[in-house]
């Protein structure tokens, strides 16, 4: 459960984002800048968390009045090697903050930390991941909790989509690219899985709200609505002329999360009552418009 330590919005002296070059990190950095928040973005060329001496370098950059965002990760985590690398990266950050403790720390985790459940997930749901990716994030959460003496906020977003996504994950991002390339949209099974999809813009705004209210605790970042992948594909296909075909292929593995991953977003509504998530239809339309403008401008 998230708790705001500052009632009225208060802009911090500086926000330092570790992992500012990725899809999520760059979106949060640009959103913060657009809202007048001083931001320092760190990328591997600035501080490579896997390098020897990186913790000392990061500690030398941090100031006690900073808000630190830890976003950097090798994701999705698919094997033991990637798991070890991600743990090493967090160990570097933990060592740095033990030397120079920022005023506020925010970690971007994942809803993959939760056990599967047919009931809507809350921040108090069982954290028992069934994947290496979820195990990686949960381990990094625990590492931060052990090293952090400042207020710590942990954000657990569900499936994120947006025009500049680089992962091309199954769902809105992949479907949109396939259609734009004149290819068929391909669904596993009948695309009957029901999942929550959140636009990157909303994740960035939640991040800003957590910063200006100096929030502490855990918050799921999800819209509270589930949609089948078939429905997502139909919406995306409708934006193109000619309309791409939607085809299916047999499943080789069971549906992730049993095909159902709902969220109870009461905690978000309580913490940020003025905030409203973008509907999937509106978000997909906005994303499509941005993508077509990028294609048009080369």
C-alpha positions in Angstrom: 0.0 0.0 0.0 1.3 3.4 -0.9 1.4 6.4 1.5 2.1 10.0 0.6 4.5 11.7 3.0 3.8 15.1 1.4 0.2 16.2 0.9 0.7 19.1 -1.5 2.9 18.6 -4.5 6.5 19.5 -3.7 9.2 19.5 -6.5 12.4 17.8 -5.3 15.8 19.5 -5.8 16.7 16.8 -8.3 15.6 13.5 -9.7 18.3 11.1 -10.7 17.2 8.3 -13.1 19.4 5.2 -13.4 18.3 3.7 -16.7 17.2 6.8 -18.4 17.9 5.6 -21.9 15.3 2.8 -22.1 11.7 2.9 -23.1 10.4 3.4 -19.6 13.3 5.5 -18.3 13.3 8.0 -21.2 9.5 8.4 -20.9 9.7 9.2 -17.2 12.7 11.5 -17.8 10.9 13.5 -20.5 7.7 13.7 -18.5 9.5 15.0 -15.5 11.3 17.6 -17.5 8.1 18.7 -19.1 6.6 19.2 -15.7 9.5 21.4 -14.6 11.3 18.9 -12.4 15.1 19.0 -12.4 16.3 15.6 -13.8 19.6 13.9 -14.3 19.5 10.9 -16.5 22.1 8.2 -16.2 22.8 5.6 -19.0 25.4 2.8 -19.2 27.8 5.2 -21.0 27.6 7.4 -17.9 27.5 4.7 -15.2 27.6 1.0 -16.2 26.3 -0.8 -13.2 28.1 -4.0 -14.2 31.5 -2.3 -14.2 33.9 -2.5 -11.3 33.9 0.8 -9.5 30.4 1.7 -10.6 29.0 1.9 -7.1 31.7 4.5 -6.1 31.0 6.5 -9.3 27.2 6.5 -8.6 27.8 7.4 -5.0 29.9 10.4 -6.1 27.0 11.6 -8.4 24.3 11.2 -5.8 23.4 13.9 -3.3 21.5 13.6 0.0 18.6 15.7 -1.3 18.1 13.6 -4.5 15.2 11.5 -5.4 16.7 8.3 -7.0 14.8 6.3 -9.6 16.2 2.8 -10.2 14.9 1.6 -13.5 17.9 0.0 -15.1 17.5 -3.7 -15.8 18.3 -6.4 -18.4 14.8 -7.4 -19.2 12.9 -9.5 -19.6 15.0 -11.8 -17.5 15.0 -15.1 -19.3 18.0 -17.2 -17.9 20.3 -17.6 -15.0 23.0 -15.4 -16.6 20.6 -12.5 -16.9 19.4 -13.0 -13.4 22.9 -12.8 -12.0 23.6 -9.6 -14.0 20.4 -8.0 -12.7 21.3 -8.9 -9.1 24.8 -7.5 -9.6 23.3 -4.2 -10.9 21.1 -3.8 -7.9 24.0 -4.7 -5.5 25.9 -1.8 -7.1 23.0 0.6 -6.4 22.6 -0.7 -2.9 26.3 -0.1 -2.1 26.1 3.4 -3.6 23.1 4.5 -1.5 24.6 3.1 1.7 27.4 5.6 1.1 25.3 8.5 -0.1 21.7 8.0 1.0 19.2 10.0 -1.2 16.2 11.6 0.4 13.7 9.4 -1.6 14.1 6.2 -3.6 11.8 4.8 -6.2 12.2 1.4 -7.8 10.3 0.3 -10.9 9.6 -3.4 -10.4 6.9 -5.6 -12.1 3.6 -7.3 -11.5 5.5 -10.5 -12.3 6.4 -10.7 -8.6 2.8 -11.9 -7.8 1.6 -15.4 -7.6 -1.2 -16.3 -10.1 -4.7 -15.7 -8.7 -8.2 -15.6 -10.1 -9.0 -12.7 -7.7 -8.0 -9.1 -8.5 -4.4 -8.5 -7.4 -3.7 -5.8 -4.7 -0.5 -4.6 -3.2 -1.0 -7.1 -0.4 -1.4 -10.1 -2.8 1.1 -13.0 -2.4 4.5 -12.2 -3.9 5.5 -15.6 -5.1 6.8 -15.3 -8.7 6.6 -18.2 -11.1 9.2 -16.8 -13.6 12.9 -15.8 -13.4 11.8 -12.3 -14.4 9.5 -12.0 -11.4 12.1 -13.6 -9.1 14.6 -11.1 -10.3 12.4 -8.1 -9.5 11.3 -9.5 -6.1 15.0 -10.1 -5.1 15.9 -6.6 -6.1 13.0 -5.2 -4.1 14.2 -7.1 -1.0 17.8 -5.9 -1.6 16.7 -2.3 -1.7 14.6 -2.6 1.4 17.6 -4.0 3.3 19.9 -1.1 2.2 17.4 1.8 2.1 17.0 4.1 5.2 15.1 6.7 3.2 11.4 6.5 2.1 11.2 3.8 -0.6 8.4 3.5 -3.2 8.1 0.3 -5.3 6.0 0.5 -8.4 4.8 -2.7 -10.0 3.5 -2.0 -13.5 1.6 -4.5 -15.6 2.0 -4.8 -19.4 3.1 -1.4 -20.7 2.6 -0.3 -24.3 3.7 2.8 -26.2 4.9 4.0 -29.6 8.6 3.9 -28.7 8.7 0.5 -27.1 11.8 -1.4 -27.9 10.9 -4.9 -26.6 8.2 -5.7 -29.2 6.4 -7.8 -26.6 3.3 -9.8 -27.5 0.3 -7.5 -27.4 -0.3 -3.9 -28.5 3.4 -3.2 -29.3 3.9 -6.3 -31.5 0.5 -6.2 -33.1 1.0 -2.6 -34.2 4.4 -3.3 -35.7 3.2 -6.3 -37.6 0.3 -4.4 -39.1 2.5 -1.4 -40.0 4.8 -3.8 -41.9 1.8 -5.2 -43.8 1.9 -8.5 -42.0 -0.8 -10.6 -40.4 -1.4 -10.2 -36.6 -0.7 -13.6 -35.0 -2.4 -14.7 -31.8 -1.5 -17.6 -29.6 -4.5 -19.9 -29.3 -7.6 -17.8 -29.8 -6.1 -14.8 -28.1 -8.5 -15.4 -25.2 -6.1 -14.4 -22.4 -7.4 -11.4 -20.4 -4.7 -8.9 -19.4 -4.4 -5.3 -18.2 -2.6 -2.9 -20.5 -1.3 0.5 -19.4 0.0 3.2 -21.6 3.6 4.5 -21.0 2.2 8.0 -20.5 0.2 6.9 -17.4 3.2 5.1 -15.9 5.3 8.3 -16.3 2.6 10.4 -14.6 2.2 8.0 -11.7 6.0 8.2 -11.4 5.8 12.0 -11.2 3.0 11.9 -8.6 5.1 9.5 -6.4 8.0 12.0 -6.6 6.1 15.2 -5.8 4.2 13.5 -2.9 7.3 11.6 -1.7 5.3 8.4 -1.6 6.4 5.4 0.3 5.3 1.7 0.0 4.1 -0.4 -2.9 1.8 0.6 -5.7 0.5 -1.5 -8.6 0.4 0.4 -11.9 -2.5 -1.0 -13.8 -5.8 0.3 -15.1 -8.1 -2.1 -13.3 -9.6 -3.3 -16.6 -8.8 -6.5 -18.5 -9.1 -7.1 -22.2 -8.4 -10.2 -24.3 -5.5 -10.2 -26.8 -8.1 -10.9 -29.5 -9.9 -7.6 -28.7 -6.6 -5.7 -28.7 -5.7 -7.1 -32.1 -9.2 -6.2 -33.5 -8.7 -2.6 -32.3 -5.2 -2.3 -33.7 -6.2 -3.9 -37.0 -9.0 -1.3 -37.4 -6.5 1.5 -37.7 -5.0 0.2 -40.9 -6.1 0.2 -44.5 -5.9 -2.4 -45.9 -6.9 -4.1 -42.6 -4.4 -6.9 -41.6 -5.7 -10.4 -41.2 -5.8 -11.8 -37.6 -4.5 -15.4 -37.6 -4.0 -17.9 -34.8 -1.4 -20.5 -34.1 -1.7 -23.4 -31.6 -0.2 -22.9 -28.2 2.9 -24.8 -27.2 2.7 -23.8 -23.5 -0.1 -23.1 -21.0 -1.5 -19.6 -21.0 0.6 -17.3 -18.7 -1.1 -16.6 -15.4 -3.9 -19.0 -16.3 -5.1 -16.5 -18.9 -6.4 -14.0 -16.3 -4.6 -11.2 -14.6 -7.0 -8.6 -13.0 -6.1 -5.8 -10.6 -7.8 -3.9 -7.8 -6.6 -0.3 -8.1 -8.2 1.0 -4.9 -4.8 1.9 -3.5 -4.0 4.2 -6.5 -7.4 5.9 -6.3 -6.9 6.6 -2.7 -3.4 7.9 -3.0 -4.0 10.0 -6.2 -7.8 10.7 -6.4 -7.5 13.2 -9.3 -5.6 10.7 -11.5 -7.5 8.7 -14.1 -6.0 6.0 -16.3 -6.3 6.3 -20.1 -8.7 3.8 -21.6 -7.2 1.1 -23.8 -9.1 2.4 -26.8 -7.9 5.9 -26.3 -4.4 4.8 -25.6 -4.1 2.6 -28.6 -5.5 5.4 -30.8 -2.9 7.9 -29.4 -0.1 5.4 -29.8 -1.1 4.7 -33.4 -1.2 8.4 -34.2 2.3 8.9 -32.8 3.7 5.9 -34.7 2.2 7.1 -38.0 3.7 10.5 -37.5 7.1 9.0 -36.9 6.8 6.9 -40.1 5.7 9.9 -42.1 8.6 12.0 -40.9 11.1 9.3 -41.6 
